[in-house]
Amino acid sequence: MPPAIEPDDSTRIVVKLDELLHQRRMTLTELSERVGLTLANLSILKTGKAKAIRFSTLEAICRELGCQPGDLLGYSVE
């Protein structure tokens, strides 16, 4: 059996939504309208406070930003 993972407030998954929006000169509000998510939910994702993301949400964001999931999400080894 794999070892239990202790939950904590720090996560090693890094959300790079802010950088992608900046590169594409798009606001969070515009992305919210395009993907049909609330601004509040996208803001939670952008700040890294989200605990999960649905594949359908990930797909919609990647479609609108013209990116791959790996462009949006990263893993910090620190």
Residue pairs with C-beta under 8 A, 6 or more apart in sequence:
11 48
12 75
12 76
12 77
12 78
13 48
13 73
13 74
13 75
13 76
14 48
14 73
14 74
14 75
14 76
15 45
15 46
15 47
15 48
15 50
15 72
15 73
16 71
16 72
16 73
16 74
17 28
17 42
17 45
17 46
17 61
17 72
18 46
20 65
20 67
20 71
20 72
21 27
21 28
21 31
21 65
24 65
24 66
26 65
28 39
28 42
28 43
28 46
29 39
31 42
31 61
31 64
31 65
32 38
32 39
32 42
34 60
34 64
35 42
35 57
35 60
35 61
35 63
35 64
36 60
37 57
37 60
44 50
45 53
58 69
58 72
61 67
61 72
62 68
62 69
62 71
62 72
65 71
65 72
